[in-house]
Amino acid sequence: MSSDHTAQKTRFGIIIAAAAGLMLAVNDVSVPFAYKSGFSPPTVVLARFGFLFLTVVLLMVVLRLKPRLAPGHTGHALGSGAITAVATLGLLGSFAFIPVSLGVVILYTFPMLTTLFECLHARRFPGAVELLCLITAFAGVGIAVGLNDVALDPTGIFLAGLAAFCYAVSIFWNGIALRAADSTVVSFHMAISGIVTVALFVLATGSFVLTPEPGLAPWLPLVVTCFFFSVSFVLMFRAVSLAGAAPTAMVLNLEPVFVIVLAAAFLSEGLTLARVVGGTLVIGAVIVSEIIRARKEAVVIEPIG
């Protein structure tokens, strides 16, 4: 594979990661409507993974892909899917104990964790600019969502921290062990283990609750959130296969910014100065991070002599 093709592949992965962030934001904004219809959080998570499974199966049929991975890859994909399911359950569970704003800030430590995991794997220290961009993006998320007078419940903080850790592990895991595998087939196996993990949790806790409202209208928000979750999931791990784990995680910092804009449009949440400033910091950190990454790649692929 030529160096130019590799650079183009990475840039395409970054674009896909940004699209995944937007799809995740649409999913986030639609979730409260599903809750208002009477669905419990674990039920929504289970429906998401079920919809994801059907979506990936359809993609595999259209693309004529076989549901088989290379020897050794299947276990990695199943493990990563289970970890992702735990992350999703942890995040939604944290919202029962702490404000959503605090949960989101804790969750978005996962790009920093992903970078640290990659540095440990490569046996190197993070670069100064690399760390500065990550910290700036994290600070921007905190400013944007607002952290005034929040309740610091230990259980909620633990669950949100668990979600951040598990998302970082899953993205890092895919970036190291599954980057060479077809991302659609990987998503297929991840969906299977995700469904099993969430189903076991629902059975153990008795938390499966459907809407009590009659008709199809109450189901529409659930379908919307499941659709955008499925699309974002496939795009996110496709981005990992193209651009790598740390760049994908960094670009996903855009998700809270998208959420703020969409929430202002559809949930009547104000677009305050703090949210604009915080969003600008996140976008700036992502742009600077990508400029530095592109320059490093240019130095590496520049022909000698």
C-alpha positions as YAML, in Angstrom:
chain: A
units: angstrom
residues:
- id: 1
  name: MET
  ca: [0.00, 0.00, 0.00]
- id: 2
  name: SER
  ca: [1.46, 3.42, -1.01]
- id: 3
  name: SER
  ca: [2.07, 6.17, 1.55]
- id: 4
  name: ASP
  ca: [-0.36, 8.50, -0.27]
- id: 5
  name: HIS
  ca: [-3.08, 5.87, -0.13]
- id: 6
  name: THR
  ca: [-2.44, 5.34, 3.59]
- id: 7
  name: ALA
  ca: [-2.75, 9.07, 4.26]
- id: 8
  name: GLN
  ca: [-6.00, 9.26, 2.27]
- id: 9
  name: LYS
  ca: [-7.32, 6.24, 4.15]
- id: 10
  name: THR
  ca: [-6.56, 7.91, 7.48]
- id: 11
  name: ARG
  ca: [-8.21, 11.18, 6.44]
- id: 12
  name: PHE
  ca: [-11.31, 9.27, 5.33]
- id: 13
  name: GLY
  ca: [-11.35, 7.54, 8.71]
- id: 14
  name: ILE
  ca: [-11.30, 10.93, 10.46]
- id: 15
  name: ILE
  ca: [-14.27, 12.10, 8.37]
- id: 16
  name: ILE
  ca: [-16.16, 8.91, 9.24]
- id: 17
  name: ALA
  ca: [-15.36, 9.43, 12.94]
- id: 18
  name: ALA
  ca: [-16.84, 12.94, 12.77]
- id: 19
  name: ALA
  ca: [-19.96, 11.53, 11.09]
- id: 20
  name: ALA
  ca: [-20.18, 8.90, 13.84]
- id: 21
  name: GLY
  ca: [-20.03, 11.68, 16.43]
- id: 22
  name: LEU
  ca: [-22.94, 13.44, 14.74]
- id: 23
  name: MET
  ca: [-24.99, 10.23, 14.58]
- id: 24
  name: LEU
  ca: [-24.28, 9.57, 18.27]
- id: 25
  name: ALA
  ca: [-25.47, 13.09, 19.07]
- id: 26
  name: VAL
  ca: [-28.76, 12.52, 17.25]
- id: 27
  name: ASN
  ca: [-29.09, 9.28, 19.20]
- id: 28
  name: ASP
  ca: [-28.44, 11.11, 22.49]
- id: 29
  name: VAL
  ca: [-31.09, 13.75, 21.80]
- id: 30
  name: SER
  ca: [-33.69, 11.14, 20.83]
- id: 31
  name: VAL
  ca: [-33.18, 8.95, 23.93]
- id: 32
  name: PRO
  ca: [-35.18, 11.22, 26.33]
- id: 33
  name: PHE
  ca: [-38.19, 10.90, 24.04]
- id: 34
  name: ALA
  ca: [-37.96, 7.10, 24.29]
- id: 35
  name: TYR
  ca: [-37.81, 7.36, 28.10]
- id: 36
  name: LYS
  ca: [-40.85, 9.65, 28.11]
- id: 37
  name: SER
  ca: [-42.74, 6.98, 26.17]
- id: 38
  name: GLY
  ca: [-42.18, 4.57, 29.07]
- id: 39
  name: PHE
  ca: [-39.18, 2.46, 27.98]
- id: 40
  name: SER
  ca: [-36.59, 1.73, 30.67]
- id: 41
  name: PRO
  ca: [-32.90, 2.51, 30.00]
- id: 42
  name: PRO
  ca: [-31.84, -1.19, 29.89]
- id: 43
  name: THR
  ca: [-34.70, -1.89, 27.47]
- id: 44
  name: VAL
  ca: [-33.45, 0.89, 25.20]
- id: 45
  name: VAL
  ca: [-29.90, -0.52, 25.31]
- id: 46
  name: LEU
  ca: [-31.17, -4.02, 24.50]
- id: 47
  name: ALA
  ca: [-33.24, -2.67, 21.60]
- id: 48
  name: ARG
  ca: [-30.20, -0.78, 20.32]
- id: 49
  name: PHE
  ca: [-28.03, -3.88, 20.11]
- id: 50
  name: GLY
  ca: [-30.87, -5.87, 18.56]
- id: 51
  name: PHE
  ca: [-31.35, -3.20, 15.90]
- id: 52
  name: LEU
  ca: [-27.58, -3.05, 15.40]
- id: 53
  name: PHE
  ca: [-27.50, -6.81, 14.79]
- id: 54
  name: LEU
  ca: [-30.24, -6.57, 12.14]
- id: 55
  name: THR
  ca: [-28.53, -3.57, 10.51]
- id: 56
  name: VAL
  ca: [-25.18, -5.32, 10.27]
- id: 57
  name: VAL
  ca: [-26.77, -8.51, 8.91]
- id: 58
  name: LEU
  ca: [-28.45, -6.44, 6.19]
- id: 59
  name: LEU
  ca: [-25.15, -4.74, 5.37]
- id: 60
  name: MET
  ca: [-23.39, -8.08, 5.13]
- id: 61
  name: VAL
  ca: [-26.05, -9.38, 2.74]
- id: 62
  name: VAL
  ca: [-25.78, -6.26, 0.55]
- id: 63
  name: LEU
  ca: [-21.96, -6.36, 0.59]
- id: 64
  name: ARG
  ca: [-21.93, -10.16, 0.22]
- id: 65
  name: LEU
  ca: [-19.75, -10.63, 3.28]
- id: 66
  name: LYS
  ca: [-19.41, -13.91, 5.12]
- id: 67
  name: PRO
  ca: [-19.85, -13.81, 8.92]
- id: 68
  name: ARG
  ca: [-16.41, -15.27, 9.53]
- id: 69
  name: LEU
  ca: [-13.29, -13.63, 10.86]
- id: 70
  name: ALA
  ca: [-9.70, -14.78, 10.60]
- id: 71
  name: PRO
  ca: [-8.51, -17.25, 13.26]
- id: 72
  name: GLY
  ca: [-8.02, -15.42, 16.53]
- id: 73
  name: HIS
  ca: [-10.16, -12.41, 15.59]
- id: 74
  name: THR
  ca: [-13.53, -13.80, 16.67]
- id: 75
  name: GLY
  ca: [-12.70, -13.85, 20.36]
- id: 76
  name: HIS
  ca: [-11.40, -10.29, 20.21]
- id: 77
  name: ALA
  ca: [-14.58, -9.05, 18.49]
- id: 78
  name: LEU
  ca: [-16.88, -10.83, 20.96]
- id: 79
  name: GLY
  ca: [-14.90, -9.51, 23.91]
- id: 80
  name: SER
  ca: [-14.91, -5.97, 22.57]
- id: 81
  name: GLY
  ca: [-18.67, -6.14, 22.01]
- id: 82
  name: ALA
  ca: [-19.30, -7.28, 25.58]
- id: 83
  name: ILE
  ca: [-17.12, -4.46, 26.90]
- id: 84
  name: THR
  ca: [-19.05, -1.94, 24.77]
- id: 85
  name: ALA
  ca: [-22.34, -3.23, 26.18]
- id: 86
  name: VAL
  ca: [-21.05, -2.80, 29.73]
- id: 87
  name: ALA
  ca: [-19.99, 0.75, 28.83]
- id: 88
  name: THR
  ca: [-23.46, 1.61, 27.52]
- id: 89
  name: LEU
  ca: [-25.19, 0.14, 30.57]
- id: 90
  name: GLY
  ca: [-22.77, 1.97, 32.86]
- id: 91
  name: LEU
  ca: [-23.39, 5.32, 31.22]
- id: 92
  name: LEU
  ca: [-27.18, 5.05, 31.29]
- id: 93
  name: GLY
  ca: [-27.02, 3.71, 34.84]
- id: 94
  name: SER
  ca: [-24.95, 6.69, 35.99]
- id: 95
  name: PHE
  ca: [-27.72, 9.07, 34.94]
- id: 96
  name: ALA
  ca: [-29.87, 7.65, 37.75]
- id: 97
  name: PHE
  ca: [-27.37, 8.93, 40.35]
- id: 98
  name: ILE
  ca: [-25.65, 12.01, 38.89]
- id: 99
  name: PRO
  ca: [-26.62, 14.77, 36.44]
- id: 100
  name: VAL
  ca: [-26.24, 13.93, 32.77]
- id: 101
  name: SER
  ca: [-23.76, 16.81, 32.40]
- id: 102
  name: LEU
  ca: [-21.38, 15.27, 34.95]
- id: 103
  name: GLY
  ca: [-21.81, 11.82, 33.41]
- id: 104
  name: VAL
  ca: [-20.89, 13.19, 29.98]
- id: 105
  name: VAL
  ca: [-17.75, 14.91, 31.30]
- id: 106
  name: ILE
  ca: [-16.58, 11.74, 33.05]
- id: 107
  name: LEU
  ca: [-17.37, 9.68, 29.93]
- id: 108
  name: TYR
  ca: [-15.23, 11.94, 27.77]
- id: 109
  name: THR
  ca: [-12.10, 11.03, 29.67]
- id: 110
  name: PHE
  ca: [-12.11, 8.00, 27.34]
- id: 111
  name: PRO
  ca: [-10.15, 9.72, 24.52]
- id: 112
  name: MET
  ca: [-7.37, 10.45, 27.03]
- id: 113
  name: LEU
  ca: [-7.52, 6.88, 28.31]
- id: 114
  name: THR
  ca: [-7.37, 5.53, 24.74]
- id: 115
  name: THR
  ca: [-4.28, 7.62, 24.01]
- id: 116
  name: LEU
  ca: [-2.64, 6.46, 27.24]
- id: 117
  name: PHE
  ca: [-3.42, 2.82, 26.37]
- id: 118
  name: GLU
  ca: [-1.80, 3.27, 22.95]
- id: 119
  name: CYS
  ca: [1.25, 4.94, 24.52]
- id: 120
  name: LEU
  ca: [1.62, 2.09, 27.00]
- id: 121
  name: HIS
  ca: [1.30, -0.43, 24.18]
- id: 122
  name: ALA
  ca: [3.93, 1.42, 22.11]
- id: 123
  name: ARG
  ca: [6.10, 1.96, 25.22]
- id: 124
  name: ARG
  ca: [6.32, 5.71, 24.72]
- id: 125
  name: PHE
  ca: [5.27, 8.85, 26.54]
- id: 126
  name: PRO
  ca: [2.44, 10.99, 25.11]
- id: 127
  name: GLY
  ca: [3.66, 14.09, 23.26]
- id: 128
  name: ALA
  ca: [3.21, 17.49, 24.93]
- id: 129
  name: VAL
  ca: [0.90, 18.80, 22.20]
- id: 130
  name: GLU
  ca: [-0.99, 15.49, 22.20]
- id: 131
  name: LEU
  ca: [-1.69, 15.77, 25.92]
- id: 132
  name: LEU
  ca: [-2.52, 19.48, 25.67]
- id: 133
  name: CYS
  ca: [-5.12, 18.84, 22.95]
- id: 134
  name: LEU
  ca: [-6.73, 16.05, 24.98]
- id: 135
  name: ILE
  ca: [-6.88, 18.16, 28.15]
- id: 136
  name: THR
  ca: [-8.21, 21.16, 26.23]
- id: 137
  name: ALA
  ca: [-10.95, 19.05, 24.63]
- id: 138
  name: PHE
  ca: [-11.87, 17.60, 28.03]
- id: 139
  name: ALA
  ca: [-12.00, 21.08, 29.58]
- id: 140
  name: GLY
  ca: [-14.12, 22.29, 26.67]
- id: 141
  name: VAL
  ca: [-16.65, 19.52, 27.26]
- id: 142
  name: GLY
  ca: [-16.80, 20.44, 30.95]
- id: 143
  name: ILE
  ca: [-17.35, 24.14, 30.21]
- id: 144
  name: ALA
  ca: [-19.93, 23.37, 27.52]
- id: 145
  name: VAL
  ca: [-22.15, 21.09, 29.58]
- id: 146
  name: GLY
  ca: [-21.75, 23.10, 32.80]
- id: 147
  name: LEU
  ca: [-20.76, 21.67, 36.18]
- id: 148
  name: ASN
  ca: [-22.25, 24.14, 38.67]
- id: 149
  name: ASP
  ca: [-23.86, 22.66, 41.80]
- id: 150
  name: VAL
  ca: [-23.69, 19.05, 40.62]
- id: 151
  name: ALA
  ca: [-24.26, 16.11, 42.96]
- id: 152
  name: LEU
  ca: [-21.20, 13.91, 43.43]
- id: 153
  name: ASP
  ca: [-22.79, 10.54, 44.14]
- id: 154
  name: PRO
  ca: [-20.04, 7.87, 44.36]
- id: 155
  name: THR
  ca: [-22.17, 5.22, 42.61]
- id: 156
  name: GLY
  ca: [-22.90, 7.50, 39.67]
- id: 157
  name: ILE
  ca: [-19.28, 8.56, 39.37]
- id: 158
  name: PHE
  ca: [-18.16, 4.93, 39.46]
- id: 159
  name: LEU
  ca: [-20.65, 3.92, 36.73]
- id: 160
  name: ALA
  ca: [-19.69, 6.84, 34.47]
- id: 161
  name: GLY
  ca: [-16.01, 6.09, 35.06]
- id: 162
  name: LEU
  ca: [-16.66, 2.44, 34.23]
- id: 163
  name: ALA
  ca: [-18.32, 3.53, 30.98]
- id: 164
  name: ALA
  ca: [-15.34, 5.71, 30.04]
- id: 165
  name: PHE
  ca: [-12.87, 2.94, 30.85]
- id: 166
  name: CYS
  ca: [-14.84, 0.32, 28.89]
- id: 167
  name: TYR
  ca: [-15.26, 2.54, 25.81]
- id: 168
  name: ALA
  ca: [-11.52, 3.26, 25.84]
- id: 169
  name: VAL
  ca: [-10.72, -0.45, 26.17]
- id: 170
  name: SER
  ca: [-13.09, -1.37, 23.32]
- id: 171
  name: ILE
  ca: [-11.76, 1.25, 20.89]
- id: 172
  name: PHE
  ca: [-8.14, 0.47, 21.82]
- id: 173
  name: TRP
  ca: [-8.84, -3.28, 21.54]
- id: 174
  name: ASN
  ca: [-10.28, -2.90, 18.06]
- id: 175
  name: GLY
  ca: [-7.47, -0.60, 16.99]
- id: 176
  name: ILE
  ca: [-4.78, -3.06, 18.06]
- id: 177
  name: ALA
  ca: [-6.28, -6.52, 17.51]
- id: 178
  name: LEU
  ca: [-8.93, -5.98, 14.82]
- id: 179
  name: ARG
  ca: [-7.75, -3.14, 12.60]
- id: 180
  name: ALA
  ca: [-6.94, -5.54, 9.77]
- id: 181
  name: ALA
  ca: [-10.34, -7.26, 9.99]
- id: 182
  name: ASP
  ca: [-13.43, -6.16, 8.08]
- id: 183
  name: SER
  ca: [-15.17, -3.67, 10.37]
- id: 184
  name: THR
  ca: [-18.67, -4.76, 9.29]
- id: 185
  name: VAL
  ca: [-18.01, -8.40, 10.20]
- id: 186
  name: VAL
  ca: [-16.39, -7.24, 13.44]
- id: 187
  name: SER
  ca: [-19.53, -5.21, 14.24]
- id: 188
  name: PHE
  ca: [-21.62, -8.34, 13.58]
- id: 189
  name: HIS
  ca: [-19.78, -10.29, 16.26]
- id: 190
  name: MET
  ca: [-19.78, -7.30, 18.63]
- id: 191
  name: ALA
  ca: [-23.55, -6.98, 18.23]
- id: 192
  name: ILE
  ca: [-24.01, -10.66, 19.15]
- id: 193
  name: SER
  ca: [-21.99, -10.41, 22.36]
- id: 194
  name: GLY
  ca: [-23.59, -7.04, 23.12]
- id: 195
  name: ILE
  ca: [-27.09, -8.51, 22.91]
- id: 196
  name: VAL
  ca: [-26.12, -11.44, 25.14]
- id: 197
  name: THR
  ca: [-24.46, -9.18, 27.73]
- id: 198
  name: VAL
  ca: [-27.39, -6.75, 27.96]
- id: 199
  name: ALA
  ca: [-29.98, -9.56, 27.92]
- id: 200
  name: LEU
  ca: [-28.27, -11.25, 30.87]
- id: 201
  name: PHE
  ca: [-28.28, -7.93, 32.74]
- id: 202
  name: VAL
  ca: [-31.97, -7.33, 32.00]
- id: 203
  name: LEU
  ca: [-32.88, -10.86, 33.13]
- id: 204
  name: ALA
  ca: [-30.84, -10.54, 36.31]
- id: 205
  name: THR
  ca: [-32.32, -7.17, 37.26]
- id: 206
  name: GLY
  ca: [-35.86, -7.57, 35.89]
- id: 207
  name: SER
  ca: [-35.54, -4.17, 34.22]
- id: 208
  name: PHE
  ca: [-37.24, -4.96, 30.90]
- id: 209
  name: VAL
  ca: [-40.03, -2.35, 30.60]
- id: 210
  name: LEU
  ca: [-41.96, -1.51, 27.42]
- id: 211
  name: THR
  ca: [-44.13, 1.53, 26.82]
- id: 212
  name: PRO
  ca: [-47.64, 1.25, 28.30]
- id: 213
  name: GLU
  ca: [-49.01, 3.64, 25.69]
- id: 214
  name: PRO
  ca: [-51.10, 2.16, 22.84]
- id: 215
  name: GLY
  ca: [-50.39, 2.57, 19.14]
- id: 216
  name: LEU
  ca: [-47.20, 2.91, 17.12]
- id: 217
  name: ALA
  ca: [-46.39, 6.56, 17.94]
- id: 218
  name: PRO
  ca: [-44.68, 5.80, 21.31]
- id: 219
  name: TRP
  ca: [-42.36, 3.37, 19.51]
- id: 220
  name: LEU
  ca: [-41.08, 5.98, 17.04]
- id: 221
  name: PRO
  ca: [-38.50, 7.57, 19.42]
- id: 222
  name: LEU
  ca: [-37.14, 4.09, 20.20]
- id: 223
  name: VAL
  ca: [-36.78, 3.30, 16.48]
- id: 224
  name: VAL
  ca: [-35.04, 6.64, 15.89]
- id: 225
  name: THR
  ca: [-32.50, 6.16, 18.68]
- id: 226
  name: CYS
  ca: [-31.87, 2.54, 17.63]
- id: 227
  name: PHE
  ca: [-31.31, 3.57, 14.00]
- id: 228
  name: PHE
  ca: [-28.82, 6.33, 14.77]
- id: 229
  name: PHE
  ca: [-27.04, 4.22, 17.39]
- id: 230
  name: SER
  ca: [-26.60, 1.43, 14.84]
- id: 231
  name: VAL
  ca: [-25.30, 3.76, 12.13]
- id: 232
  name: SER
  ca: [-22.91, 5.49, 14.54]
- id: 233
  name: PHE
  ca: [-21.64, 2.15, 15.88]
- id: 234
  name: VAL
  ca: [-20.77, 0.85, 12.41]
- id: 235
  name: LEU
  ca: [-19.17, 4.17, 11.42]
- id: 236
  name: MET
  ca: [-17.19, 4.46, 14.66]
- id: 237
  name: PHE
  ca: [-15.48, 1.10, 14.36]
- id: 238
  name: ARG
  ca: [-14.98, 1.60, 10.63]
- id: 239
  name: ALA
  ca: [-13.12, 4.79, 11.55]
- id: 240
  name: VAL
  ca: [-10.97, 2.82, 14.00]
- id: 241
  name: SER
  ca: [-10.00, 0.40, 11.22]
- id: 242
  name: LEU
  ca: [-9.06, 3.28, 8.91]
- id: 243
  name: ALA
  ca: [-7.57, 5.95, 11.17]
- id: 244
  name: GLY
  ca: [-6.65, 4.08, 14.35]
- id: 245
  name: ALA
  ca: [-7.97, 4.13, 17.90]
- id: 246
  name: ALA
  ca: [-6.54, 7.37, 19.34]
- id: 247
  name: PRO
  ca: [-7.42, 9.65, 16.37]
- id: 248
  name: THR
  ca: [-10.96, 8.23, 16.30]
- id: 249
  name: ALA
  ca: [-11.41, 8.75, 20.03]
- id: 250
  name: MET
  ca: [-10.10, 12.31, 19.74]
- id: 251
  name: VAL
  ca: [-12.54, 13.25, 16.96]
- id: 252
  name: LEU
  ca: [-15.43, 11.74, 18.93]
- id: 253
  name: ASN
  ca: [-14.96, 14.66, 21.34]
- id: 254
  name: LEU
  ca: [-17.17, 16.48, 18.84]
- id: 255
  name: GLU
  ca: [-20.20, 14.47, 19.99]
- id: 256
  name: PRO
  ca: [-21.04, 16.68, 23.01]
- id: 257
  name: VAL
  ca: [-20.73, 19.77, 20.81]
- id: 258
  name: PHE
  ca: [-23.22, 18.30, 18.34]
- id: 259
  name: VAL
  ca: [-25.49, 17.38, 21.28]
- id: 260
  name: ILE
  ca: [-25.50, 20.98, 22.53]
- id: 261
  name: VAL
  ca: [-26.52, 22.31, 19.10]
- id: 262
  name: LEU
  ca: [-29.19, 19.65, 18.58]
- id: 263
  name: ALA
  ca: [-30.53, 20.04, 22.12]
- id: 264
  name: ALA
  ca: [-30.89, 23.77, 21.55]
- id: 265
  name: ALA
  ca: [-32.84, 23.06, 18.37]
- id: 266
  name: PHE
  ca: [-35.04, 20.16, 19.50]
- id: 267
  name: LEU
  ca: [-35.09, 20.14, 23.31]
- id: 268
  name: SER
  ca: [-35.40, 23.90, 23.88]
- id: 269
  name: GLU
  ca: [-32.09, 24.02, 25.76]
- id: 270
  name: GLY
  ca: [-30.40, 27.42, 25.62]
- id: 271
  name: LEU
  ca: [-27.26, 27.99, 23.54]
- id: 272
  name: THR
  ca: [-25.35, 29.88, 26.24]
- id: 273
  name: LEU
  ca: [-21.99, 31.63, 26.01]
- id: 274
  name: ALA
  ca: [-20.37, 28.88, 28.11]
- id: 275
  name: ARG
  ca: [-21.61, 26.25, 25.67]
- id: 276
  name: VAL
  ca: [-20.32, 28.21, 22.69]
- id: 277
  name: VAL
  ca: [-16.91, 28.73, 24.34]
- id: 278
  name: GLY
  ca: [-16.68, 25.09, 25.42]
- id: 279
  name: GLY
  ca: [-17.68, 23.85, 21.98]
- id: 280
  name: THR
  ca: [-15.10, 26.12, 20.36]
- id: 281
  name: LEU
  ca: [-12.38, 24.69, 22.62]
- id: 282
  name: VAL
  ca: [-13.34, 21.13, 21.67]
- id: 283
  name: ILE
  ca: [-13.40, 21.87, 17.94]
- id: 284
  name: GLY
  ca: [-10.12, 23.78, 18.17]
- id: 285
  name: ALA
  ca: [-8.42, 20.93, 20.05]
- id: 286
  name: VAL
  ca: [-9.61, 18.39, 17.47]
- id: 287
  name: ILE
  ca: [-8.42, 20.54, 14.56]
- id: 288
  name: VAL
  ca: [-4.99, 21.17, 16.11]
- id: 289
  name: SER
  ca: [-4.64, 17.49, 16.95]
- id: 290
  name: GLU
  ca: [-5.37, 16.51, 13.36]
- id: 291
  name: ILE
  ca: [-2.97, 19.13, 11.95]
- id: 292
  name: ILE
  ca: [-0.17, 17.78, 14.17]
- id: 293
  name: ARG
  ca: [-1.02, 14.19, 13.21]
- id: 294
  name: ALA
  ca: [-1.02, 15.06, 9.49]
- id: 295
  name: ARG
  ca: [2.38, 16.77, 9.79]
- id: 296
  name: LYS
  ca: [3.84, 13.75, 11.55]
- id: 297
  name: GLU
  ca: [2.53, 11.48, 8.79]
- id: 298
  name: ALA
  ca: [3.99, 13.80, 6.15]
- id: 299
  name: VAL
  ca: [7.41, 13.57, 7.79]
- id: 300
  name: VAL
  ca: [7.18, 9.79, 8.01]
- id: 301
  name: ILE
  ca: [6.11, 9.26, 4.40]
- id: 302
  name: GLU
  ca: [8.36, 11.90, 2.84]
- id: 303
  name: PRO
  ca: [10.75, 10.15, 0.42]
- id: 304
  name: ILE
  ca: [14.43, 10.34, 1.32]
- id: 305
  name: GLY
  ca: [17.05, 11.30, -1.23]
...
